[in-house]
Amino acid sequence: MPVTDQIADFLTRIRNAGKAGHKTVSIPSSKLKLAMSKILKEQGFIADFEEIQDSVQAQIKVNLRYYNREPAIRELKRVSKPGRRVYVPVDQLPRIKNGLGIAIISTSKGVMTEKEAKKFNVGGEFICSVW
């Protein structure tokens, strides 16, 4: 069954796997999903990820991280949606949970966190927030 919003599907699969206590989750691959997985790993929200080449479509195998049997990711929220895109200039980049969470921003210089976007002085599409 085709999915219209690939990013929402990516976030929902990770959210559901964490709530169910799974160690890994498999997600269809794309460049944007790989970039988001890299950010989640660098920020410590997931343990690891790897891209597995398949004959039809590549898959991303995400290893989830837990602390005291609770998922490291407490909330994943999609902000910019296909029906309503949300763009933020550099001076209005959000702070998630007073700096405890991250906002993933798609900029002209690539996909990055809000802290990196402030450092590069670029705004962009506010994809999602994670904490």
C-alpha positions as CSV (number, residue, x, y, z in Angstrom):
1,M,0.0,0.0,0.0
2,P,1.6,3.3,-1.0
3,V,2.2,5.9,1.7
4,T,1.6,9.6,0.9
5,D,3.7,11.0,3.7
6,Q,7.0,9.2,3.9
7,I,8.4,11.2,6.9
8,A,5.3,10.7,9.0
9,D,5.5,7.0,8.3
10,F,9.2,7.0,9.3
11,L,8.4,8.8,12.6
12,T,5.4,6.6,13.3
13,R,7.3,3.4,12.8
14,I,10.0,4.5,15.2
15,R,7.4,5.8,17.8
16,N,5.4,2.5,17.6
17,A,8.4,0.3,17.9
18,G,9.6,2.2,20.9
19,K,6.2,1.9,22.6
20,A,6.1,-1.8,21.9
21,G,9.6,-2.4,23.2
22,H,11.2,-3.6,20.0
23,K,14.9,-3.6,19.7
24,T,15.0,-2.9,15.9
25,V,12.6,-1.5,13.3
26,S,12.9,-1.7,9.5
27,I,11.9,1.3,7.4
28,P,12.0,1.8,3.6
29,S,15.0,3.9,2.8
30,S,15.4,7.4,1.2
31,K,18.1,10.1,1.4
32,L,16.0,12.2,3.8
33,K,15.3,9.3,6.1
34,L,19.0,8.4,6.2
35,A,19.9,12.0,7.1
36,M,17.3,12.0,9.8
37,S,18.5,8.7,11.2
38,K,22.1,10.1,11.2
39,I,20.9,13.1,13.3
40,L,19.0,10.9,15.7
41,K,22.1,8.7,16.2
42,E,24.4,11.7,16.7
43,Q,22.0,13.2,19.3
44,G,21.7,9.9,21.2
45,F,18.1,9.1,20.5
46,I,18.8,5.8,18.7
47,A,21.6,3.3,19.2
48,D,22.5,2.7,15.6
49,F,21.2,2.3,12.0
50,E,22.3,0.7,8.8
51,E,21.1,0.7,5.3
52,I,20.4,-2.8,3.9
53,Q,20.2,-3.1,0.1
54,D,17.4,-5.2,-1.2
55,S,16.5,-6.2,-4.7
56,V,13.4,-3.9,-4.7
57,Q,14.1,-1.1,-2.3
58,A,16.7,-0.5,0.3
59,Q,15.7,-0.7,4.0
60,I,17.0,1.2,7.0
61,K,17.4,-1.0,10.1
62,V,17.2,1.2,13.1
63,N,18.4,-0.1,16.5
64,L,16.4,1.7,19.2
65,R,17.9,3.0,22.5
66,Y,16.3,2.5,25.9
67,Y,17.0,3.8,29.4
68,N,15.5,1.9,32.3
69,R,13.2,0.0,29.9
70,E,11.8,3.4,28.6
71,P,12.5,4.5,25.0
72,A,15.0,7.3,24.7
73,I,12.6,9.0,22.4
74,R,9.7,10.2,24.4
75,E,8.0,12.2,21.7
76,L,8.3,12.5,17.9
77,K,6.1,15.1,16.4
78,R,5.7,15.9,12.7
79,V,5.4,19.7,12.2
80,S,5.6,20.4,8.5
81,K,3.1,18.2,6.7
82,P,2.3,17.8,3.0
83,G,-0.9,19.9,3.4
84,R,0.7,22.6,5.5
85,R,4.4,23.3,5.1
86,V,6.1,25.1,8.0
87,Y,9.1,27.2,7.2
88,V,11.1,29.1,9.8
89,P,13.7,31.9,9.4
90,V,16.9,31.6,11.3
91,D,15.8,34.1,14.0
92,Q,12.7,32.1,14.8
93,L,14.2,28.6,15.0
94,P,12.5,26.7,17.8
95,R,14.0,25.4,21.1
96,I,12.5,22.1,22.0
97,K,11.9,21.4,25.7
98,N,14.3,24.2,26.7
99,G,17.2,22.6,24.8
100,L,16.6,19.0,25.9
101,G,15.0,18.0,22.6
102,I,15.9,18.8,19.0
103,A,14.2,20.2,16.0
104,I,15.1,18.7,12.6
105,I,15.3,21.4,9.9
106,S,15.6,20.8,6.1
107,T,17.8,23.7,4.9
108,S,19.5,24.6,1.6
109,K,22.7,23.3,3.2
110,G,21.2,19.9,4.1
111,V,19.2,18.3,6.9
112,M,20.3,19.5,10.4
113,T,19.3,20.3,13.9
114,E,18.2,23.7,14.9
115,K,21.5,24.3,16.7
116,E,23.5,23.6,13.5
117,A,21.1,25.8,11.5
118,K,21.7,28.7,13.9
119,K,25.5,28.1,13.6
120,F,25.3,28.2,9.7
121,N,22.8,31.1,9.9
122,V,20.1,29.4,7.7
123,G,16.4,28.7,8.1
124,G,14.3,26.1,6.4
125,E,11.5,23.7,6.6
126,F,10.7,22.6,10.2
127,I,10.3,18.8,9.6
128,C,9.8,17.4,13.2
129,S,10.6,17.8,16.8
130,V,12.2,15.0,19.0
131,W,12.6,14.7,22.7
